[in-house]
Each structure stands twice: as structure tokens, then as C-alpha cells.
Amino acid sequence: MVKRWLCGLMLAFTCLALAAQGAAPSEEEPRPQPDAASRRDTVRLFLVHRMRESLQLSDAQTLKVLDVLEALDKERQGHQDAMRSLQARLRAAVEDPATSESAFKDLVAETRKEQARFDTAARGLDERLLALMTPKQQAQYLILRRSLMDQIQQDQRQRPDKPSGRLRR
């Protein structure tokens, strides 16, 4: 049943994407970019599909994995919004010559606190994900995660003009 549901969902996303494209755009018209939410949904479904195949997840496990990945995505979005706000405040403080040392200290502490909060939340969601799996699936998941991270890093190295979206510490 869940297989049919997931396949139907993937088929629906594909049909929606094809319908949204309509006729092939001419060379003069720029191709519209999908919005961030639909890209995240597509990536999440791809990840669930890869995990289901690689780890041989059951239907129940697959649904729970999807829930955990959605929670992780929401947590990541909140973190990115908070970090963008903090970065803007940091830039404004650096550009303002009247900013006191204590204000810098507070902003740095707030930024580090947000990063630590997100790291803790992400680790907790990762633990929830691992708790859904058998020990063998856990090992396979760790291998798959490393492989996907390596692929992302390799893609970023091949496209230096694209920002990674991550803040370096």
C-alpha cells in the first residue's frame, strides 16, 4: 500500500512538473526556476527513495523516515532564517563604528548559540532516524550518508561559481 502511495506521489510530482513546464520554452524565454519548497520536496522524496532501496526499508519505516526528514527540513529552514538574520545584524554592527565591544560579544554569542541549538536538534533527529532501523540498516545508512555527502562536495568543487549555502565556521 505504501509503495503504491509513494509511487503515486512521485508520479504526481512528475506530472505536475511536466504540466507546469507546458510547451518547451523558446530560446528567448528564460526557463522558470522551481521554487525552493518544491526543490526541497523533490530532494526529500529522492532521499527517501534512495534510502528505501539501499536500506531495504519496510513500508512503515519509509513513512517514519519521511516524517523525520520533513522535521529536519523544517529545523534547517528555521536555522537558515535565523542565521541570515544574525549575519545581517553582524554586518551592520561591523559597519557601524559606534558598535561597542560588548555588542559584538553578544552577537557572536547569539550566533554560536543558534549554531549549537541547530546542531543539537539535527543530532536528535538523526538519532530518531537511526532508532527506526535495524543495526544492519544503520550501518548501511551511515555508508549511504557519507556517499551522498561526498557527492555533494564533489559537485560543489566542480561548480565553483555556485555558493554552497553553508556558513563556514
C-alpha positions in Angstrom: 0.0 0.0 0.0 2.7 2.4 0.9 4.7 1.5 -2.2 1.7 2.5 -4.3 1.3 5.7 -2.3 4.9 6.7 -2.8 4.9 5.7 -6.4 1.7 7.7 -6.9 3.1 10.7 -5.1 6.3 10.6 -7.2 4.2 10.2 -10.4 2.0 13.1 -9.3 5.1 15.3 -8.7 6.4 14.3 -12.1 3.1 15.1 -13.8 2.8 18.4 -12.0 6.3 19.3 -13.1 5.6 18.4 -16.7 2.3 20.3 -16.7 4.0 23.4 -15.2 6.5 23.4 -18.0 3.8 23.3 -20.7 5.3 23.7 -24.1 9.0 23.8 -24.5 10.2 27.4 -23.9 11.7 29.2 -26.8 15.3 30.4 -26.7 14.1 33.9 -25.9 12.1 33.0 -22.9 14.1 32.1 -19.7 13.1 28.8 -18.2 11.3 29.4 -14.9 13.2 28.0 -11.9 11.3 25.8 -9.5 10.6 27.4 -6.1 12.7 26.4 -3.1 9.8 24.5 -1.4 9.3 22.3 -4.5 13.1 21.6 -4.8 13.2 20.6 -1.1 10.2 18.3 -1.6 11.9 16.7 -4.6 15.2 16.2 -2.8 13.4 14.8 0.2 11.5 12.3 -2.0 14.7 11.4 -3.8 16.4 10.8 -0.5 13.6 8.6 0.8 13.6 6.6 -2.4 17.4 6.1 -2.2 17.1 5.1 1.5 14.2 2.7 0.8 16.2 1.0 -2.0 19.6 1.0 -0.3 18.5 0.1 3.2 15.5 -2.1 2.1 13.2 -0.2 4.4 9.7 -1.5 5.2 6.6 0.5 4.3 6.2 1.6 7.9 9.9 2.6 8.2 9.6 4.6 5.0 6.7 6.6 6.3 8.5 7.3 9.5 11.7 8.3 7.7 9.7 10.7 5.6 8.3 12.3 8.8 11.8 12.6 10.3 13.2 14.1 7.1 10.4 16.7 7.0 11.1 17.6 10.6 14.8 18.0 9.8 14.0 20.2 6.8 11.8 22.5 8.9 14.5 22.7 11.5 17.1 23.5 8.8 14.8 26.2 7.3 14.4 27.9 10.7 18.1 27.7 11.3 18.9 29.3 7.9 16.4 32.1 8.6 17.9 32.7 12.0 21.4 32.7 10.6 20.6 35.1 7.8 19.1 37.5 10.3 22.2 37.2 12.6 24.5 37.7 9.7 22.7 40.9 8.7 23.0 42.1 12.3 26.7 41.2 12.4 27.4 43.0 9.1 25.5 46.1 10.4 27.5 46.0 13.6 30.8 45.7 11.8 30.0 48.6 9.5 28.8 50.8 12.4 31.9 52.4 14.1 29.8 53.1 17.2 29.3 49.4 18.0 30.7 48.5 21.4 32.8 45.5 22.2 30.0 44.1 24.4 27.6 44.4 21.5 30.0 42.4 19.3 30.4 39.9 22.1 26.6 39.4 22.5 26.1 39.0 18.7 28.9 36.4 18.5 27.5 34.5 21.5 24.0 34.6 20.0 25.3 33.3 16.7 27.2 30.5 18.4 24.2 29.6 20.5 22.0 29.3 17.4 24.5 27.1 15.7 24.8 24.9 18.8 21.0 24.7 19.1 20.7 23.6 15.5 23.5 21.0 15.8 21.8 19.5 18.9 18.4 19.4 17.1 19.9 17.8 14.0 21.7 15.2 16.1 18.4 14.4 17.8 16.6 13.9 14.5 19.5 11.8 13.2 19.2 9.7 16.4 15.4 9.3 15.7 16.2 8.2 12.2 18.7 5.6 13.4 16.3 4.3 16.0 13.9 3.4 13.2 16.4 1.0 11.7 17.9 -2.4 12.4 21.6 -2.4 13.2 22.5 -3.5 9.6 20.3 -0.7 8.2 22.0 1.7 10.5 25.4 0.7 9.1 24.1 0.9 5.5 22.6 4.4 6.3 25.9 5.7 7.6 27.6 4.5 4.4 24.9 6.0 2.2 25.0 9.3 4.1 28.8 9.6 3.7 28.5 8.7 0.0 25.9 11.4 -0.6 27.9 14.0 1.3 30.9 13.1 -0.8 28.8 13.6 -4.0 27.6 17.0 -2.8 31.2 18.1 -2.0 32.4 16.9 -5.4 29.6 18.7 -7.2 30.4 21.9 -5.3 34.1 21.6 -6.3 33.1 21.2 -9.9 30.9 24.3 -9.8 32.9 26.9 -8.0 30.6 29.7 -9.2 27.7 28.3 -7.1 27.7 29.1 -3.4 27.3 26.1 -1.1 24.7 27.7 1.0 26.6 26.7 4.2 28.3 29.1 6.5 31.8 28.1 7.3 32.9 28.1 11.0 
